[in-house]
Amino acid sequence: MIERTGTGILPSYLRDEWWTPVSDAGATDVRDASTGEVVTLVSSDGIDLAGAIAHARTVGQASLGALTFHQRALLLKEFGIALTARKEELYELSKRAGATTRDSLSDVDGGIGVLFTYSSKGRRELPNAQVYLDGPVEPLSKDGSFLGRHVYTRLPGVAVQINAFNFPMWGALEKFAPAFLAGVPTIVKPATPTAYVAEAWVRILVETGRLPAGSLQLVSGAVPGLFDHLGLGDLVGFTGSASTASRLREQAAPGVRFTSETDSINASVLGPDAVPGTPEFDAYVTQLMAELTTKAGQKCTAIRRAIVPADAVEPLVRALGDKIAERVVVGDPHAEGVTMGPLVSLAQRDEVLRAVGELEAAGGRILLGATDAPTVTRADGSTGSAPEGAFITPIVIGFDGAADALPDAVHDVEAFGPVASVLAYRTVDEAADLVGRGGGSLVTSVATADPAVAATLLARTAAYNGRLLFLDRDDARTSTGHGAPVPHLVHGGPGRAGGGEELGGIRAVLHHMQRTAVQGSPAMLTALTGVWHQGAASRSDRHPFRKSLAELAIGDQVASPLRPVTLDDIETFANFTGDLFYAHMDEEAAAANPFFPGRVAHGYLLVSWAAGLFVDPEPGPVLANYGLEHLRFMTPVSPGDEIRVVLTAKQITPRETDEYGEVRWDAVILNQREETVATYDVLTLVAKEPVGETDASAEASVPAASAEVGA
């Protein structure tokens, strides 16, 4: 079980040790959301933030910098496994914050899922190295002796992550995982109401003994003067209110990368074709109920504005009311059968009720639910009032009048709880206008089976949203839902939503790195990037397919002799494959084509021949060919021409957990005039160590030919 010792103050984890203030004077009480019982005390009185930041920049940077992307990715997998083994404990702890087990699937399991996703993507999409290449080589001289390209290297500072109360695990881990994979140490600052959940997952990771020194620190409590210590090379990732984000942004020094994800008046549009009785209407109702009740509506991505056709308002409200009555049980998450817990605190409940009052004052009418204290299911299974709990029922508010005459409040006031407004529209353009009046959102969803409606709303609303979800009968069952960001896609939004981006696969890793244009000779760029560049030195001592990863080096090369291309070859390939395209079979038609001088060889014939020209057929370290990339045909080959191939070891990527690695080979097909016919990359899997005895014939030097491409 998750255990801690010492005073009742929630500890911080600083400089690889647990730390608590010497006194609880001035500490903040954190209470159970259902019962009001004190769970813990939170204070950071006397904390040495400067020391923590210095530790991250020195010890953390050194320990993470010694690892490659793949090594960091494997550690993320270990962390995910460790948290998975103890997630039931985290579920139980989260119940004290008002989270049901279903809520924990989005927070606890969602956070663990981020770790696994970045572990997988890091090993599949990043090199087993410390530098990431961005884009192709840019030739900067006619003779190829001066090149340029873009590289990403990790930032030298610390990633400070300030998180909201609603997702103490997912909200923190979706920031931590990309930073860790990039090689940047993290300081986590959780929101006070749920800081004990954040402390729990950090404690589990510490107990694995696998956290690199200085890579993760936790501040339980306030961070006074934090921004005084941050500068160029540091990052801040903030989730919370727009007003707090604005205040913090002003404190950040110019060199600090500041990303914010803030409150958002998200919309969900019911398409005009999604009438009652259609799968889209049913999916819309189900999704709206889920967004109202999951985490008791305390989600930055929750639906705040349900934008529906005017004649669908009444049937929607009726169907939603029936579904809430059937499925929603408000109460203490410890009680069996409860499907919606309380808000995180009494203060949060009061803030939501204040916002509801503001919407009512602007002309809103409560169509479902009430602001009165509800009857709830208590932890012991009994029902009744719970004055110490922050309970509220789902509330739906309606507004009368034309879409363009709706009060500003409905687009500006966010009741951060189980509250949504229903807004009527008469045309799709009106619906788009309503979406845009939210001032920038994290997400808008659209329930429609009509591609024309979807296309109009995409064109009209994409600029106002970080994510758009199109819900129809085909994806309703498999959709992750309006309010569920996934690590593969960006999370964030313009305007009111904060203007930042998180997640988005490797994009989030690169946010913690600096892109730099690097210029130099092919030899220098090869040395700096670990990727061979044409014009750099090559070696042709023996066939590179006879070399294991332990023996193979960047630049190892095989250059084949020339092979003639005949008309019989072309026709045989055409008839054998069925590719009778006129450019290969009809001289007159081919000559009329602006790209060909007459009949030409199939490009795939040439690629097939190239494999035969460069391959070494005997068993050895090369285990498999698993594809080719970036194939381009440059110069047509006519009957009577000759071709050869030059194959060079371009990039070597050992796999950390396997006895083999990946080798990317630079392949260039040339004709007898040394013109480039085709270029592409060949991908193979190669054993790390020699396999069996090496055949004497394979040890012989490769056939005499030019060892340099284009020589």
SULRADA-V242820 format. One record per residue. RES is the residue in three letters. PHI is phi in radians with two decimals (NA if undefined). PSI is psi as a letter, one per 30 degrees, with the letter a starting at -180 (999 if undefined). D_FIRST is the distance of its C-alpha to the first C-alpha in Angstrom with 1 decimal. Layout:
BEGIN
RES | PHI | PSI | D_FIRST
RES | PHI | PSI | D_FIRST
END
This chain:
BEGIN
MET | NA | l | 0.0
ILE | -1.28 | j | 3.8
GLU | -2.31 | k | 6.0
ARG | -2.43 | l | 9.7
THR | -2.07 | l | 12.8
GLY | 1.74 | a | 16.3
THR | -1.28 | l | 18.2
GLY | -1.39 | g | 17.3
ILE | -1.42 | k | 18.5
LEU | -1.14 | k | 16.3
PRO | -1.35 | l | 16.7
SER | -1.81 | l | 18.6
TYR | -2.05 | j | 18.5
LEU | -2.27 | k | 22.1
ARG | 0.88 | h | 24.1
ASP | 1.16 | g | 21.1
GLU | -2.50 | l | 19.7
TRP | -1.40 | k | 17.6
TRP | -2.45 | k | 20.1
THR | -2.36 | l | 20.6
PRO | -1.08 | l | 24.0
VAL | -1.30 | f | 25.6
SER | -2.42 | l | 26.2
ASP | -1.66 | g | 24.9
ALA | -1.07 | k | 28.5
GLY | 1.40 | g | 29.0
ALA | -1.21 | l | 25.3
THR | -1.63 | k | 24.7
ASP | -1.31 | k | 22.9
VAL | -1.98 | k | 20.5
ARG | -1.95 | l | 20.5
ASP | -1.07 | k | 19.0
ALA | -1.17 | f | 21.5
SER | -1.67 | e | 22.2
THR | -1.98 | f | 22.4
GLY | 1.44 | f | 23.1
GLU | -1.17 | k | 20.5
VAL | -1.20 | k | 19.6
VAL | -1.61 | e | 16.1
THR | -2.85 | l | 16.7
LEU | -1.99 | k | 19.8
VAL | -2.19 | k | 21.0
SER | -2.76 | k | 23.6
SER | -2.13 | g | 24.9
ASP | -1.02 | k | 27.7
GLY | 1.52 | g | 29.1
ILE | -1.19 | k | 27.4
ASP | -1.79 | i | 29.4
LEU | -1.19 | e | 29.6
ALA | -1.06 | e | 32.6
GLY | -1.17 | e | 30.7
ALA | -1.13 | e | 27.8
ILE | -1.15 | e | 30.4
ALA | -1.10 | e | 32.4
HIS | -1.11 | e | 29.4
ALA | -1.11 | e | 28.8
ARG | -1.21 | f | 32.5
THR | -1.80 | d | 32.9
VAL | -1.14 | e | 29.9
GLY | -1.11 | e | 28.2
GLN | -1.09 | e | 31.5
ALA | -1.18 | e | 32.3
SER | -1.23 | e | 29.1
LEU | -1.28 | e | 29.2
GLY | -1.18 | f | 32.9
ALA | -1.36 | f | 32.9
LEU | -1.83 | l | 31.3
THR | -1.53 | l | 33.0
PHE | -0.97 | e | 32.0
HIS | -1.18 | e | 31.0
GLN | -1.16 | e | 28.8
ARG | -1.16 | e | 27.0
ALA | -1.08 | e | 26.8
LEU | -1.17 | e | 25.1
LEU | -1.14 | e | 22.4
LEU | -1.03 | e | 21.8
LYS | -1.10 | e | 21.4
GLU | -1.05 | e | 18.8
PHE | -1.11 | e | 16.8
GLY | -1.09 | e | 17.2
ILE | -1.14 | e | 16.0
ALA | -1.11 | e | 12.8
LEU | -1.22 | e | 12.1
THR | -1.06 | e | 13.4
ALA | -1.11 | f | 11.0
ARG | -2.17 | g | 8.0
LYS | -1.21 | f | 10.4
GLU | -1.09 | e | 9.6
GLU | -1.13 | e | 6.6
LEU | -1.21 | e | 9.5
TYR | -1.01 | e | 11.9
GLU | -1.09 | e | 10.6
LEU | -1.14 | e | 10.5
SER | -1.16 | f | 13.9
LYS | -1.06 | f | 15.4
ARG | -1.21 | f | 15.7
ALA | -1.64 | g | 18.0
GLY | 1.67 | g | 20.0
ALA | -1.53 | k | 18.9
THR | -1.31 | l | 19.3
THR | -1.06 | e | 17.7
ARG | -1.11 | e | 21.0
ASP | -1.06 | e | 20.8
SER | -1.20 | f | 17.5
LEU | -1.11 | e | 19.5
SER | -1.44 | f | 21.7
ASP | -1.65 | d | 19.1
VAL | -1.21 | e | 16.0
ASP | -1.14 | e | 17.9
GLY | -1.08 | e | 20.9
GLY | -1.14 | e | 19.4
ILE | -1.09 | e | 18.1
GLY | -1.06 | e | 21.6
VAL | -1.09 | e | 23.3
LEU | -1.06 | e | 21.7
PHE | -1.15 | e | 23.0
THR | -1.11 | e | 26.3
TYR | -1.25 | f | 27.0
SER | -1.11 | e | 26.2
SER | -1.18 | e | 28.7
LYS | -1.15 | e | 31.3
GLY | -1.09 | e | 31.1
ARG | -1.41 | f | 32.0
ARG | -1.58 | e | 34.6
GLU | -1.98 | f | 36.3
LEU | -2.00 | l | 36.1
PRO | -1.31 | l | 37.8
ASN | -1.46 | i | 36.1
ALA | -2.65 | a | 37.4
GLN | -2.12 | f | 37.1
VAL | -2.13 | k | 39.9
TYR | -1.96 | k | 40.2
LEU | -1.59 | k | 43.7
ASP | -2.09 | j | 44.8
GLY | 1.46 | l | 47.8
PRO | -1.40 | l | 50.8
VAL | -1.20 | k | 53.1
GLU | -1.94 | j | 55.8
PRO | -1.14 | k | 59.1
LEU | -2.06 | g | 60.8
SER | -2.54 | l | 64.0
LYS | -1.15 | e | 66.5
ASP | -1.59 | g | 66.2
GLY | 1.37 | g | 62.4
SER | -1.50 | f | 62.1
PHE | -2.34 | j | 60.2
LEU | -2.20 | l | 57.1
GLY | -2.52 | l | 54.3
ARG | -2.83 | l | 50.9
HIS | -1.81 | k | 47.8
VAL | -2.25 | l | 44.6
TYR | -1.96 | k | 41.2
THR | -2.21 | l | 39.5
ARG | -1.22 | k | 36.3
LEU | -1.23 | l | 36.6
PRO | -1.54 | g | 36.4
GLY | -1.86 | b | 34.3
VAL | -2.25 | k | 30.9
ALA | -1.72 | j | 29.5
VAL | -1.64 | k | 28.4
GLN | -2.05 | j | 26.5
ILE | -1.81 | j | 26.6
ASN | -1.95 | l | 24.7
ALA | -1.50 | l | 25.1
PHE | -1.32 | f | 22.8
ASN | -1.33 | f | 23.0
PHE | -2.32 | i | 21.1
PRO | -1.18 | f | 18.5
MET | -1.80 | d | 17.4
TRP | -0.99 | e | 20.5
GLY | -1.06 | e | 22.8
ALA | -1.49 | e | 21.4
LEU | -1.23 | f | 20.9
GLU | -1.25 | f | 24.3
LYS | -1.61 | e | 25.7
PHE | -1.13 | e | 23.6
ALA | -1.05 | e | 24.3
PRO | -1.11 | e | 28.1
ALA | -1.12 | e | 28.2
PHE | -1.09 | e | 26.2
LEU | -1.11 | e | 28.4
ALA | -1.25 | f | 31.5
GLY | 1.68 | g | 30.5
VAL | -1.92 | k | 30.1
PRO | -1.19 | l | 27.2
THR | -2.09 | k | 25.3
ILE | -2.06 | j | 24.5
VAL | -1.68 | k | 22.4
LYS | -2.11 | j | 23.3
PRO | -1.39 | l | 21.3
ALA | -1.21 | k | 23.0
THR | -1.01 | e | 22.0
PRO | -1.05 | f | 21.2
THR | -2.21 | g | 18.2
ALA | -1.10 | f | 17.5
TYR | -1.22 | f | 13.9
VAL | -1.28 | e | 13.1
ALA | -1.10 | e | 15.0
GLU | -1.07 | e | 13.3
ALA | -1.18 | e | 9.9
TRP | -1.24 | e | 11.7
VAL | -1.11 | e | 13.7
ARG | -1.06 | e | 10.9
ILE | -1.09 | e | 9.8
LEU | -1.15 | e | 13.5
VAL | -1.08 | e | 14.1
GLU | -1.20 | f | 11.8
THR | -1.18 | f | 13.9
GLY | 1.27 | g | 16.8
ARG | -1.91 | f | 19.0
LEU | -1.23 | k | 19.8
PRO | -1.02 | k | 23.4
ALA | -0.94 | k | 24.2
GLY | 1.32 | g | 24.9
SER | -1.39 | f | 24.2
LEU | -2.51 | k | 21.5
GLN | -2.29 | l | 21.3
LEU | -2.27 | k | 19.9
VAL | -1.95 | j | 21.9
SER | -1.64 | j | 20.2
GLY | 2.29 | a | 23.4
ALA | -1.25 | l | 27.1
VAL | -2.21 | i | 28.9
PRO | -1.11 | k | 32.3
GLY | 1.25 | g | 35.0
LEU | -0.97 | e | 32.8
PHE | -1.22 | f | 35.7
ASP | -1.18 | f | 38.0
HIS | -1.77 | f | 36.3
LEU | -1.78 | k | 36.3
GLY | -2.74 | a | 39.3
LEU | -0.99 | k | 40.6
GLY | 1.71 | f | 38.1
ASP | -1.73 | l | 35.1
LEU | -2.30 | l | 33.7
VAL | -2.23 | k | 32.2
GLY | -1.98 | j | 30.5
PHE | -2.06 | k | 30.4
THR | -2.23 | k | 29.3
GLY | 2.88 | a | 30.4
SER | -1.35 | l | 33.7
ALA | -1.12 | e | 37.1
SER | -1.16 | e | 38.2
THR | -1.17 | e | 35.4
ALA | -1.05 | e | 35.8
SER | -1.12 | e | 39.5
ARG | -1.15 | e | 39.0
LEU | -1.20 | e | 36.6
ARG | -1.05 | e | 38.9
GLU | -1.15 | f | 41.8
GLN | -1.41 | f | 39.8
ALA | -1.29 | k | 39.2
ALA | -1.13 | l | 41.7
PRO | -0.97 | e | 43.9
GLY | -1.45 | f | 42.2
VAL | -1.46 | k | 38.7
ARG | -1.38 | j | 37.7
PHE | -2.02 | j | 36.4
THR | -2.08 | k | 35.0
SER | -2.25 | k | 34.2
GLU | -2.21 | j | 33.0
THR | -2.12 | a | 34.0
ASP | -1.02 | l | 34.6
SER | -2.65 | k | 36.8
ILE | -1.59 | i | 39.1
ASN | -1.16 | l | 38.5
ALA | -2.12 | l | 40.9
SER | -2.39 | k | 41.1
VAL | -1.79 | k | 44.6
LEU | -1.60 | j | 45.9
GLY | -1.13 | l | 48.8
PRO | -1.11 | f | 52.2
ASP | -1.43 | f | 52.1
ALA | -1.51 | i | 48.8
VAL | -1.39 | l | 50.5
PRO | -0.91 | k | 49.0
GLY | 1.75 | f | 48.8
THR | -1.53 | l | 48.0
PRO | -1.04 | e | 44.7
GLU | -1.17 | e | 44.4
PHE | -1.09 | e | 44.7
ASP | -1.10 | e | 42.0
ALA | -1.12 | e | 39.6
TYR | -1.09 | e | 40.3
VAL | -1.10 | e | 39.5
THR | -1.06 | e | 36.3
GLN | -1.16 | e | 35.2
LEU | -1.10 | e | 36.3
MET | -1.09 | e | 34.3
ALA | -1.07 | e | 31.1
GLU | -1.26 | f | 31.7
LEU | -1.23 | e | 32.4
THR | -1.87 | f | 29.2
THR | -1.10 | k | 26.5
LYS | 0.96 | g | 24.3
ALA | 0.91 | h | 27.0
GLY | 1.29 | g | 29.4
GLN | -1.54 | i | 27.7
LYS | -2.37 | k | 28.4
CYS | -1.12 | f | 30.9
THR | -1.73 | g | 32.1
ALA | -1.12 | l | 32.6
ILE | -1.32 | k | 36.1
ARG | -1.83 | f | 38.0
ARG | -2.28 | j | 41.5
ALA | -1.63 | j | 42.4
ILE | -1.78 | j | 45.9
VAL | -2.32 | l | 47.8
PRO | -1.00 | k | 51.5
ALA | -0.97 | e | 53.3
ASP | -1.39 | f | 54.1
ALA | -1.81 | f | 50.5
VAL | -1.06 | e | 49.0
GLU | -1.10 | e | 49.6
PRO | -1.09 | e | 48.5
LEU | -1.14 | e | 45.3
VAL | -1.07 | e | 44.4
ARG | -1.12 | e | 45.2
ALA | -1.16 | e | 43.2
LEU | -1.15 | e | 40.2
GLY | -1.06 | e | 40.5
ASP | -1.11 | e | 40.6
LYS | -1.21 | e | 37.5
ILE | -1.12 | e | 35.5
ALA | -1.09 | e | 36.8
GLU | -1.36 | e | 35.8
ARG | -2.06 | f | 32.3
VAL | -1.71 | k | 30.9
VAL | -2.15 | j | 29.0
VAL | -1.56 | k | 28.0
GLY | 2.97 | a | 25.3
ASP | -1.23 | k | 21.8
PRO | -1.04 | f | 19.4
HIS | -1.27 | f | 17.5
ALA | -1.47 | k | 20.9
GLU | -1.15 | k | 22.0
GLY | 1.63 | f | 24.8
VAL | -1.26 | k | 24.3
THR | -1.97 | f | 25.2
MET | -2.45 | k | 25.6
GLY | -1.54 | a | 23.5
PRO | -1.37 | l | 24.9
LEU | -1.20 | l | 25.7
VAL | -1.18 | f | 23.3
SER | -2.81 | l | 25.2
LEU | -1.10 | e | 28.4
ALA | -1.10 | e | 30.1
GLN | -1.20 | e | 29.4
ARG | -1.05 | e | 30.8
ASP | -1.12 | e | 33.9
GLU | -1.17 | e | 34.4
VAL | -1.13 | e | 34.4
LEU | -1.12 | e | 36.9
ARG | -1.11 | e | 39.0
ALA | -1.15 | e | 39.3
VAL | -1.08 | e | 40.2
GLY | -1.07 | e | 42.9
GLU | -1.18 | e | 44.2
LEU | -1.19 | e | 44.5
GLU | -1.15 | e | 46.3
ALA | -1.12 | f | 48.6
ALA | -1.48 | g | 49.5
GLY | 2.00 | g | 50.7
GLY | -1.33 | k | 47.6
ARG | -2.10 | k | 47.4
ILE | -1.29 | j | 44.2
LEU | -1.65 | e | 44.7
LEU | -2.40 | k | 41.3
GLY | 1.45 | a | 38.9
ALA | -2.80 | l | 39.5
THR | -1.59 | f | 38.4
ASP | -1.22 | l | 38.2
ALA | -1.08 | k | 34.9
PRO | -1.48 | l | 33.9
THR | -1.39 | k | 33.0
VAL | -2.25 | l | 29.4
THR | -1.60 | k | 27.0
ARG | -1.45 | l | 24.7
ALA | -1.03 | e | 21.2
ASP | -1.47 | g | 22.9
GLY | 1.65 | f | 25.2
SER | -1.32 | l | 28.2
THR | -2.08 | l | 30.3
GLY | 2.73 | a | 32.1
SER | -1.40 | l | 32.0
ALA | -2.53 | i | 28.9
PRO | -1.07 | f | 30.6
GLU | -1.52 | f | 27.5
GLY | -1.74 | l | 26.0
ALA | -1.63 | h | 27.2
PHE | -1.58 | k | 28.6
ILE | -2.71 | k | 31.5
THR | -1.54 | l | 33.2
PRO | -1.05 | k | 34.2
ILE | -2.22 | k | 37.5
VAL | -2.10 | k | 40.3
ILE | -2.00 | k | 43.3
GLY | -1.93 | l | 46.7
PHE | -2.25 | k | 49.5
ASP | -1.59 | l | 53.2
GLY | 1.83 | l | 55.7
ALA | -1.18 | l | 56.5
ALA | -1.02 | e | 53.8
ASP | -1.36 | f | 55.6
ALA | -1.88 | g | 56.0
LEU | -1.15 | k | 52.3
PRO | -1.17 | l | 51.2
ASP | -1.04 | f | 49.4
ALA | -0.99 | e | 46.5
VAL | -1.17 | f | 45.3
HIS | -1.75 | f | 44.9
ASP | -2.02 | e | 43.6
VAL | -1.60 | k | 41.4
GLU | -1.89 | j | 37.8
ALA | -1.57 | j | 36.0
PHE | -1.43 | i | 32.4
GLY | -2.95 | a | 31.1
PRO | -1.39 | i | 32.2
VAL | -2.34 | k | 35.9
ALA | -2.49 | l | 38.5
SER | -1.86 | k | 42.2
VAL | -1.83 | k | 44.7
LEU | -2.11 | k | 47.6
ALA | -1.65 | k | 50.7
TYR | -2.32 | l | 52.7
ARG | -1.98 | f | 56.0
THR | -2.31 | l | 56.2
VAL | -1.11 | e | 53.7
ASP | -1.10 | e | 55.0
GLU | -1.09 | e | 54.1
ALA | -1.06 | e | 50.5
ALA | -1.10 | e | 50.3
ASP | -1.07 | e | 51.7
LEU | -1.12 | e | 49.0
VAL | -1.01 | e | 46.2
GLY | -1.13 | f | 47.8
ARG | -1.21 | f | 48.1
GLY | -1.22 | f | 44.3
GLY | 1.37 | g | 45.0
GLY | 1.94 | k | 42.6
SER | -2.31 | l | 39.5
LEU | -1.26 | e | 36.4
VAL | -2.74 | k | 37.4
THR | -2.25 | k | 40.1
SER | -1.97 | l | 40.1
VAL | -2.34 | k | 43.3
ALA | -1.73 | j | 43.7
THR | -2.80 | k | 47.0
ALA | -1.87 | g | 48.6
ASP | -1.75 | j | 51.6
PRO | -1.02 | e | 51.6
ALA | -1.18 | e | 54.2
VAL | -1.09 | e | 52.1
ALA | -1.08 | e | 49.1
ALA | -1.12 | e | 51.4
THR | -1.10 | e | 52.8
LEU | -1.23 | e | 49.4
LEU | -1.08 | e | 48.2
ALA | -1.12 | e | 51.3
ARG | -1.53 | f | 51.2
THR | -2.11 | f | 47.5
ALA | -1.01 | e | 45.8
ALA | -1.17 | f | 46.8
TYR | -1.76 | g | 44.9
ASN | -2.38 | k | 41.6
GLY | -1.44 | f | 39.0
ARG | -2.60 | k | 38.4
LEU | -2.16 | k | 40.4
LEU | -2.00 | k | 39.2
PHE | -1.81 | j | 42.0
LEU | -1.85 | k | 41.0
ASP | -2.51 | a | 43.4
ARG | -1.12 | f | 43.5
ASP | -1.39 | e | 42.8
ASP | -2.01 | g | 39.5
ALA | -1.03 | e | 38.2
ARG | -1.34 | e | 36.0
THR | -1.73 | f | 34.6
SER | -1.05 | k | 34.5
THR | -1.29 | f | 31.2
GLY | 1.81 | l | 32.7
HIS | -0.95 | e | 34.2
GLY | -1.68 | g | 31.1
ALA | -2.00 | j | 29.1
PRO | -1.11 | k | 29.8
VAL | -2.04 | k | 29.3
PRO | -1.14 | f | 28.8
HIS | -1.31 | f | 32.1
LEU | -2.05 | l | 34.2
VAL | -1.14 | k | 34.8
HIS | -2.17 | k | 33.0
GLY | 2.61 | a | 35.0
GLY | -3.04 | l | 38.5
PRO | -1.40 | l | 41.7
GLY | 1.03 | b | 43.0
ARG | -0.99 | f | 40.8
ALA | -1.24 | f | 37.8
GLY | 2.02 | f | 37.8
GLY | 1.36 | g | 39.9
GLY | -1.96 | l | 37.2
GLU | -2.36 | k | 35.5
GLU | -2.21 | l | 32.0
LEU | 0.96 | b | 30.9
GLY | 1.41 | h | 33.9
GLY | 1.14 | b | 32.8
ILE | -1.17 | f | 34.2
ARG | -0.94 | e | 36.0
ALA | -1.21 | e | 32.8
VAL | -1.13 | e | 32.6
LEU | -1.18 | f | 36.3
HIS | -1.08 | f | 35.7
HIS | -1.67 | g | 34.1
MET | -2.30 | l | 37.1
GLN | -1.88 | k | 40.8
ARG | -1.51 | k | 43.5
THR | -2.31 | k | 46.5
ALA | -1.41 | k | 49.9
VAL | -2.03 | k | 50.8
GLN | -2.13 | k | 54.5
GLY | 2.99 | a | 56.0
SER | -1.34 | l | 57.7
PRO | -0.96 | e | 56.3
ALA | -1.13 | e | 55.6
MET | -1.20 | e | 53.7
LEU | -1.14 | e | 51.6
THR | -1.10 | e | 50.8
ALA | -1.15 | e | 49.6
LEU | -1.32 | e | 47.6
THR | -1.81 | f | 45.9
GLY | 1.29 | g | 45.6
VAL | -2.19 | k | 47.6
TRP | -1.20 | k | 51.2
HIS | -2.03 | k | 53.9
GLN | -1.00 | k | 57.3
GLY | 1.85 | f | 59.7
ALA | -1.36 | l | 57.3
ALA | -1.08 | k | 58.2
SER | -2.28 | l | 57.8
ARG | -2.39 | k | 58.2
SER | -2.26 | h | 59.9
ASP | -1.33 | e | 59.9
ARG | -2.66 | l | 58.8
HIS | -1.04 | k | 57.4
PRO | -1.14 | f | 53.9
PHE | -1.25 | f | 52.8
ARG | -1.56 | g | 53.2
LYS | -1.89 | k | 50.6
SER | -1.35 | l | 46.9
LEU | -1.05 | e | 44.5
ALA | -1.16 | f | 44.9
GLU | -1.84 | f | 48.6
LEU | -1.26 | k | 49.0
ALA | -2.31 | l | 49.5
ILE | -0.97 | k | 49.9
GLY | 1.72 | f | 53.6
ASP | -1.10 | k | 54.3
GLN | -2.50 | k | 56.9
VAL | -2.21 | k | 59.2
ALA | -2.12 | k | 62.4
SER | -1.49 | l | 64.4
PRO | -1.33 | l | 68.1
LEU | -1.34 | k | 69.8
ARG | -2.23 | k | 70.1
PRO | -1.31 | l | 72.9
VAL | -2.00 | k | 72.3
THR | -2.00 | l | 75.1
LEU | -1.12 | e | 76.0
ASP | -1.08 | e | 75.5
ASP | -1.03 | e | 71.8
ILE | -1.12 | e | 71.2
GLU | -1.21 | e | 72.9
THR | -1.06 | e | 71.2
PHE | -1.11 | e | 67.7
ALA | -1.09 | e | 68.7
ASN | -1.25 | e | 69.9
PHE | -1.24 | e | 67.1
THR | -1.61 | f | 64.3
GLY | 1.52 | g | 66.2
ASP | -1.51 | i | 66.0
LEU | -1.79 | g | 69.6
PHE | -0.90 | k | 69.1
TYR | -1.04 | f | 72.6
ALA | -1.11 | f | 71.9
HIS | -1.74 | f | 71.7
MET | -2.13 | f | 74.5
ASP | -2.17 | j | 77.1
GLU | -1.05 | e | 79.0
GLU | -1.14 | e | 80.7
ALA | -1.16 | e | 77.6
ALA | -1.11 | e | 75.5
ALA | -1.16 | f | 78.2
ALA | -1.35 | f | 78.2
ASN | -1.32 | k | 74.5
PRO | -1.15 | f | 74.0
PHE | -1.71 | f | 71.3
PHE | -2.21 | k | 73.1
PRO | -1.41 | f | 76.5
GLY | 2.82 | a | 76.9
ARG | -1.06 | k | 75.0
VAL | -2.31 | l | 71.8
ALA | -1.28 | k | 69.2
HIS | -1.09 | k | 66.0
GLY | -1.05 | e | 63.1
TYR | -1.30 | f | 61.0
LEU | -1.10 | e | 63.7
LEU | -1.14 | e | 63.6
VAL | -1.14 | e | 59.8
SER | -1.13 | e | 60.1
TRP | -1.10 | e | 62.9
ALA | -1.03 | e | 60.9
ALA | -1.06 | e | 58.1
GLY | -1.16 | f | 60.9
LEU | -1.33 | e | 62.3
PHE | -1.75 | f | 59.1
VAL | -1.30 | k | 57.2
ASP | -1.87 | j | 57.3
PRO | -1.39 | f | 57.3
GLU | -1.31 | l | 56.2
PRO | -0.98 | k | 52.7
GLY | -3.06 | a | 50.7
PRO | -1.15 | f | 47.8
VAL | -1.29 | j | 48.1
LEU | -1.66 | e | 46.0
ALA | -2.88 | l | 46.5
ASN | -1.78 | k | 48.0
TYR | -2.01 | g | 45.6
GLY | 2.46 | l | 47.7
LEU | -2.44 | l | 49.8
GLU | -2.36 | l | 49.5
HIS | 1.07 | h | 51.8
LEU | -1.22 | k | 54.9
ARG | -2.38 | k | 58.1
PHE | -1.68 | k | 61.7
MET | -1.85 | e | 64.0
THR | -2.33 | k | 67.4
PRO | -1.18 | l | 69.1
VAL | -2.00 | k | 70.4
SER | -1.73 | l | 73.8
PRO | -0.98 | k | 75.6
GLY | 1.73 | f | 77.0
ASP | -1.29 | l | 74.1
GLU | -2.26 | l | 71.9
ILE | -2.28 | l | 68.2
ARG | -2.46 | l | 65.9
VAL | -2.30 | k | 62.2
VAL | -2.07 | k | 60.4
LEU | -2.04 | k | 56.7
THR | -2.26 | k | 54.6
ALA | -1.11 | j | 51.0
LYS | -1.73 | e | 49.7
GLN | -2.65 | k | 45.9
ILE | -2.07 | k | 43.6
THR | -2.20 | j | 39.9
PRO | -1.14 | k | 38.1
ARG | -1.59 | k | 34.9
GLU | -1.14 | e | 32.0
THR | -1.89 | g | 30.6
ASP | -2.16 | l | 34.0
GLU | -1.58 | g | 37.1
TYR | -2.54 | l | 39.3
GLY | -2.51 | a | 39.6
GLU | -1.86 | k | 41.6
VAL | -2.13 | k | 45.1
ARG | -1.76 | k | 46.9
TRP | -1.90 | k | 50.7
ASP | -1.46 | j | 53.3
ALA | -1.97 | k | 56.1
VAL | -2.31 | k | 59.5
ILE | -1.70 | k | 62.4
LEU | -2.11 | l | 65.8
ASN | -1.73 | a | 69.4
GLN | -1.16 | f | 72.5
ARG | -1.63 | g | 73.1
GLU | 1.14 | g | 69.7
GLU | -1.48 | k | 68.7
THR | -1.33 | k | 65.0
VAL | -1.55 | e | 64.9
ALA | -2.73 | l | 61.1
THR | -2.33 | k | 57.9
TYR | -2.99 | l | 54.3
ASP | -1.91 | k | 51.1
VAL | -1.78 | k | 50.4
LEU | -1.99 | k | 46.8
THR | -2.28 | l | 46.2
LEU | -1.84 | k | 43.4
VAL | -2.26 | k | 44.3
ALA | -1.12 | k | 42.9
LYS | -1.23 | e | 41.6
GLU | -2.08 | l | 43.6
PRO | -0.95 | k | 47.2
VAL | -1.94 | j | 47.5
GLY | 1.18 | a | 50.1
GLU | -1.48 | k | 53.6
THR | -1.48 | k | 55.2
ASP | -1.16 | k | 58.5
ALA | -1.06 | e | 61.4
SER | -1.17 | e | 62.9
ALA | -1.31 | f | 59.8
GLU | -1.33 | f | 60.0
ALA | -1.12 | l | 63.2
SER | -1.11 | l | 63.5
VAL | -1.20 | l | 63.2
PRO | -0.98 | k | 66.6
ALA | -1.10 | k | 68.5
ALA | -2.92 | l | 67.9
SER | -1.05 | k | 67.0
ALA | -1.57 | f | 63.6
GLU | -1.97 | k | 63.2
VAL | -1.07 | k | 62.7
GLY | 1.40 | g | 66.0
ALA | -1.23 | 999 | 67.8
END
